[in-house]
Amino acid sequence: MYSCIKLLRPSQWIKNLLLFIPLFFSGNIKADSLIMVCAGIICFCIASSLGYILNDWIDKKKDINHPEKKNRPFAEGSITPTEGFLIWVGLFFLLLFILLVFPFPYSFILCLLCYLSLSISYSLYFREIVLLDIFVISFGFLLRILAGGAVADVKVSKWLFMSIFFLSILISVAKRKSEILMLKEDAGNYRKNLIRYRSEDLSKMLWVMAGVSLVVYALYCVEKKNDLIYSIIPATYGIIRFCILAEQGKASDPVELFLKDIQLVVVSALFLIFIAIRIYAMSTTPS
């Protein structure tokens, strides 16, 4: 049972909370919208697990030689390919059932289908193409934001969209940078496109994306005109902290890093609490 759960990578489901962002920033959370967003998050959790299972099955031989991924179920042999296939099929039909039960808008279903297609295409092809692999990972974050806006019937601000886009590029670059530092001379043996990246170039991209992300987010805050601009302080601290850790090779799994690094946990909590207070407790009009 533990191996089955590990195969789904539930720790990565936290990424799907991005669907909640458009509703959260709208300043107008209603019960029916919240229920639909939660249902949408469940759909994306299932869809992401479908992608993880396929990816782990394809990489099972390479993962054996990876310092961290060797403990994945397929790599360590705790889950057979047949068992993995049955779990995949079961999850797929569960996803179909949820889509039939809830009245999701077509735009949400389209985002979900695009995400599934992108996830499968990444595992089969795109991850071996330099730079495009980074953008494909980033598009997965953007699709979550668009799906969240669609299911909550909230228009996604262009500044919020760009903030998430540049931040997702930052996270993707940090992941590649950390993988190269962690695997060192074995990077090419694990994935060919890793040796096509230069560590110095990734460092430059990392800090450029950090700066652009903060500037675009600041412009979004100015647009809202409800003192959200002060949230740029914890945002700046958090992004710089993340970049420093990425330069040390500690961001190969960004989600795990955000959950384990106490400074990132605290500054993220302060960031969200401040925004919640400004939007819901002190603001007279929805943001």
Rosetta blueprint (number, residue, H / E / L):
1 M L
2 Y H
3 S H
4 C H
5 I H
6 K H
7 L H
8 L H
9 R L
10 P H
11 S H
12 Q H
13 W H
14 I H
15 K H
16 N H
17 L H
18 L H
19 L H
20 F H
21 I H
22 P H
23 L H
24 F H
25 F H
26 S H
27 G L
28 N L
29 I L
30 K L
31 A H
32 D H
33 S H
34 L H
35 I H
36 M H
37 V H
38 C H
39 A H
40 G H
41 I H
42 I H
43 C H
44 F H
45 C H
46 I H
47 A H
48 S H
49 S H
50 L H
51 G H
52 Y H
53 I H
54 L H
55 N H
56 D H
57 W H
58 I H
59 D L
60 K H
61 K H
62 K H
63 D H
64 I L
65 N L
66 H L
67 P L
68 E L
69 K H
70 K H
71 N H
72 R L
73 P H
74 F H
75 A H
76 E H
77 G L
78 S L
79 I L
80 T L
81 P H
82 T H
83 E H
84 G H
85 F H
86 L H
87 I H
88 W H
89 V H
90 G H
91 L H
92 F H
93 F H
94 L H
95 L H
96 L H
97 F H
98 I H
99 L H
100 L H
101 V H
102 F L
103 P L
104 F L
105 P L
106 Y H
107 S H
108 F H
109 I H
110 L H
111 C H
112 L H
113 L H
114 C H
115 Y H
116 L H
117 S H
118 L H
119 S H
120 I H
121 S H
122 Y H
123 S H
124 L H
125 Y L
126 F H
127 R H
128 E H
129 I L
130 V L
131 L L
132 L H
133 D H
134 I H
135 F H
136 V H
137 I H
138 S H
139 F H
140 G H
141 F H
142 L H
143 L H
144 R H
145 I H
146 L H
147 A H
148 G H
149 G H
150 A H
151 V H
152 A H
153 D L
154 V L
155 K L
156 V L
157 S L
158 K H
159 W H
160 L H
161 F H
162 M H
163 S H
164 I H
165 F H
166 F H
167 L H
168 S H
169 I H
170 L H
171 I H
172 S H
173 V H
174 A H
175 K H
176 R H
177 K H
178 S H
179 E H
180 I H
181 L H
182 M H
183 L H
184 K H
185 E H
186 D H
187 A H
188 G H
189 N H
190 Y H
191 R L
192 K H
193 N H
194 L H
195 I H
196 R H
197 Y L
198 R L
199 S H
200 E H
201 D H
202 L H
203 S H
204 K H
205 M H
206 L H
207 W H
208 V H
209 M H
210 A H
211 G H
212 V H
213 S H
214 L H
215 V H
216 V H
217 Y H
218 A H
219 L H
220 Y H
221 C H
222 V H
223 E H
224 K H
225 K L
226 N L
227 D L
228 L H
229 I H
230 Y H
231 S H
232 I H
233 I H
234 P H
235 A H
236 T H
237 Y H
238 G H
239 I H
240 I H
241 R H
242 F H
243 C H
244 I H
245 L H
246 A H
247 E H
248 Q L
249 G L
250 K L
251 A L
252 S L
253 D L
254 P H
255 V H
256 E H
257 L H
258 F H
259 L H
260 K H
261 D L
262 I H
263 Q H
264 L H
265 V H
266 V H
267 V H
268 S H
269 A H
270 L H
271 F H
272 L H
273 I H
274 F H
275 I H
276 A H
277 I H
278 R H
279 I H
280 Y H
281 A H
282 M L
283 S L
284 T L
285 T L
286 P L
287 S L
